[in-house]
Amino acid sequence: MSKTIKSLIIGISIFLVIVLTVVAILMFPLKGKTYDYDYWYRDKPYDINDTVVLEKKENKDFKILIITDLQFNDALDLCGKADNVYETMDTLVTKQKPDLIVITGDLVWAKFTKFSVIKAINKIDSYGIPWAPINGNHDGEGNVDLAWIANKYEEAENCLFKQGPDNIGGIGNYIINIRENDKIVQSLIMMDTHASRYYDKDDEDRHYDFIYDSQIEWYKWAINGINEYNKTKTDSMLFIHIPLPEFKTAYDLWQKEGGAEGENFGVKGEEECPSYINTGMFNAIKELDSTKYVFAGHDHLNNYSVMYEGVRLTYALKTGDRCSQTPGQNGGTLITMGGETTVEHIYVEN
């Protein structure tokens, strides 16, 4: 055998080893650690110290920027295909200068997400602004599970994410309280709406999951505890990924009966994909009369915001160009807390 052929065989062998090593690294699944000692029960005393507290300066607006459905993944991002999404994020943060960034789910999607999670977290953390993510239905479907992603969130310097009680369903049910002059002026309820499930043993397809009864009871406990701490009824906002069924009801009512001038805005570009069954989260919201705003992601072509029975239901504007998109629908959603609270979409031409 000639030296040339031997060298060629050695070269091909080394190349194959490198390729197989890279593939193994990409495909090897990683699992994180959950907190099996953090649990909740109805008689547990509410402790403000168990929540994140952000300070709002007196007579100064507090701005919350929502970005959603970024949907990074290794296959595209390692080839530089994430640049457009990151440019959109940079533009939003630079121009709006938010006090808090909220991500309403689907940071990543597809089968290979390990490196995309790390890159995205490092990028968002580099803004030096507190940020709070929740899980979407796609986040846990790759080669790293939700617990692994949660661990990475918790390691980030500016990330406020908490796994939350492990006995109420989901990873990432937690609370952020915004305080001004020693009083909680707004509570942000971050809730995991899970992914999907089979609803019957004979089902051939999975359907979107729902908010569990235990989560609703936890929500009631939290709102009542915050009110007791504050010695008054406290306003709150709910951040979820999969929308409540009432989103569709609210939109249909708007189209049928209209609303006050300027009260509703945004567009419906696809059919709503809410939880498959209604477990009564909106009823709990109405019962306690605290949550006046609900924000969701998930449905990429919907960005409408509608008042419904005293609660504003808003699809956050999709950030970036992943999956389905419509020209002109790119950016984020800005909540401004000042003398009054306003909600608006910030469009980014990119």
N, C-alpha and C positions, 0 to 999 in steps of 0.2 A: 504494500500500500504506500503510495507516494506521500511525501511530507505535506503537499498541498491538500490532499484529501483528508489527511489526519487533522490538519489545522482547521479545515472546513467543518469536520465532524465535531471537533472540540468547541469551535465557535457556535455552532448550532446548539450544542448541548448546553453551553453557558447561557445562550439566549433563552432557551426553553426553561431553564431553571429560574431565570429572572422573571419570565412571564408567569410561570406557575406560582412563584412566590408572591408576585403582585396580585394575581387573581385570588390566592389564598387569603391574603391580607384583606382584600376588598370583601370577600364573601364570608369570612369567618364571623359568625354572630357574637355579639357581646351583650352581656346582661349586667344591669346595675344592681344597686342595693336599695331596698325599700326600708322604711322605718317601721319595724313591727312593734315598737313601743309607744308610738304616737296614736292614741285612740281617743274617741269622743263618746260621751254619753250625755243624755238630756239634763242630768242634774249636775253636770260639771260646771264649776263656777267660771264665768267669762272673765278672762284676764287680758287687759289691753296690752300687756307686755308680751303676750304670745303672738301679737300681730306686728306687722311693719307699720311704723308711723312716719309720715312725711310732713314736714312743716311748710305751711303756706304763709307767706309774708302778708302782713296786714295791708289792705288796700292795693294789693298787687295781684294781677291775674295768675292763676295756676293753669298751665296748659298741659293737656294729655294728648299725645299723638298715638293714634292706633295705626299699626301696619299689620297686614294680614295676608295669609296664604302665599308666603314667599316661595315655598315649595322648592328649596334647593335639593340637589342630589348629586352624588359623586360623578355619575356618568357624564353629566353636562358641565358641572362646575369645574372639574379638573381640566376641561378643555377651554376654559374661559368664557363659558356661556352664561355665567352669573353676573357678568359686568353690568348689564342693563339694570338688573334688579338692585345691585349695590349703588349704582348711580342715582336711582330713584330715591333710595333711602338717604343717601348723602344730601341730596337736594332738599328733601323734607326736613331733615334735622337741622341743616344749616340755615334754612329760611325761617322755620317756625320756632326754633330754639325752645323745645318743650321741656317741661320740668319732669315729665315721666313719659316713657315709651311703653305702650302695651302691645303685645302681639297676640291676636285672637286666633291662634292655632295654625297648624300646618307650616311650621318652619321648614320642614323637609317632607319629601315624599319619594316613592319608588323603592327599589330593593336595596340600593347601596347608598347609605346616608351617613356613614361614620365620619368621614372627613368633612363633609358639608356641615354637619352639626358643629364641629370644632371651629371651622372657618367662620361660620355665621355668628356663633357666640363671641368669638374674639373680635369680630367686626363691630357688632352692636355694643359690646362692652367698651370698645375703644372710644365711643362718643363721650364717655365720662358722665353719662346721665343715668339715673335709676331706670331700670326697665323690668317689666313684669310679663312673662309669657304664660299662656295656657296651652294645653294640648289640643290638637285637632285630630280628626279621624285618620290622617295619613302619617302622623309623626312616628307611630310605633310599628309601622309595617315594614321597615327596612331591616338592615342587619345589626341594628342596635335597638334595644327595647326602651320603653318609656322611662324605666327606672334609671337606665344608663344616661339617657338625655337629662333626666332630673338631676342626677349627680353632677353632670357638667354645668347645668344651670347654677347649682348651689356653689360650685367652685368659682364662678365668675364674680369679679369684684363688685360690680354694680347691679347684678341681677338680684331681684327681690323674691324670686320664686321659692315657694315652700311646698314640699310634698303633701302636707296636710294630713289629717287623720286617715289611717289606713283601713278603717272599718266602715267607711261611708260610701265607698265606691270611687274609683279613679285615683289618679295621681296629679295633684296640683289644685286642691280645693283650699284656698287661703284668702286672707283678708289684708287689704292695705287701707289704713286710716289716714286721712288728710286732716291735719290739725292746724287751727289758727287761734292764737291767744288762748291756749290751753283747752280749746273746745274742738271736738271732732265736727268738721263742717261737711265732710263727705266720706262715706265708706265705700270702698271698691271691693266687690265680691267677685273673686276669680273662681270659676267653676269648670271642672272637667266634664264635657258632655260625651266622652267615650268615643267609640268608633262605630261598630256595627255588630249585629248578632242574628242568629236564626231565631225566629219567634215561634216556630212550630217544628216538631221533629220531622215533618214531611216537607218542610220548606226546601226549595231548590236554590233560593237566593237569600242572601243576607240583606237586612234592612238597617237603616241608621238607628243607633241606640238611643236611649232616653235618659233623662235625669232621674236618679234613683230616689226612692222615698227617703232613704237615710240622708241623702244630700239636702233634700227639702227640709227635713227636720233640723239638720245642722244649720241651714240658712236661717230658719226661724229663731233658733237658739242664738245665733250670732247677732241678728238684728235686735232682738230683745235685750241681749247683753250690752250692745253698744248704746242703746237707748238708756239703759239703766246707768251705765258709766257716765253718759253725757247729761243725765238728769233731764232729758228732753228727747222728743222724737228726732231722729237723725236721718238725713237724706242719704241715699245710697245709689250705686250703679252696679249692674250685673254684667260681667263680661263672660261670654261663652263662645264656642265655635259653631256647633250645630244649632240653628235657630229654633226657637219655640214654635209650635204649631200656630200660635196666634199671629205670627208675622204674616202668614198668608191671609188670615181672616182680616187683619188690619188693612192690608193692601187692597183686598177686594172691596172692603167697605169704603175706602177712600175713592176707588174708581166708580163706585155706585152712587155714593152720596156726596162726594167732595169733602172739603174741610175748610177751615178758616184760611183766609188768604195768607200765603207764605208759610203755613203751618207744616205742610208735608212737602217733601222734595225727593229727588232721585229717580232712578229708573229700575224697571224690572226687565231683565234681559233673558231670564230663564225661569222655569218652574221652580218653586221653592222646594228644598229638600230638608224638611224638618225631621225631628225625631218621629219614629214610626207610630208611636202611641203618645198620648198626652197624659202625663202623670201628675199634672196639677201645679206645676211651678208658677204659672201666671196667677193661678188662684191664690197661692201663698203670697205673691207679690201684692195682689190687691188687698188681701186680708191685713197685712201689716202696714200698708200705705207708707213704705219707706223708699223703695226702689222706684225712681222716676225715669230711669234710662236703662235700656237693655241693648247691648251691642253684640253682634255676631259676625262671623266670617262665613266660610264654607261655600256659599253659592257665588261663584266668581263674577257672574254677569248681573247680579243684583246689588244695587247700592241705595235703595230707597230708605227713607226715614219717615215714619208715620206715627202720629199721635193716636193712641188707642186706649180708651178708658183711663186717661190720665197718665199713661206711660208712653214714653217715646221709644219705639222699636226701630233700631237702625242697623242696616247692613253696613259694615265698614267697607270703605273703598279698597278694592284689591290692589296690592302693591306688587308691581312687577308683571312679567309677561309669561308666566308659566301656565301650562294647560290652556284652557279656553280664555280668550280675551276679546275685547271689543275696542277698536281705536277710540282714544279719548278717555277710556276708563282705566286710569293708572294713577296711583298716588297713595294717599292715606286719609284718615279722618281725624279732625282736630276738635277736641273738647276744650272749651275755654271757660274756666270758673272764675267769675268776677262778681260784679254787682248782680248779674244773672248768669245762668249757664247757657252757652250756645254750642251747637253742633254743626259742623260744616265739613264738606269734602274738600281736600286740597289736591287739585289735579296737577300732575307733572307731565310735561311734554318730554318724551324720551324716545 
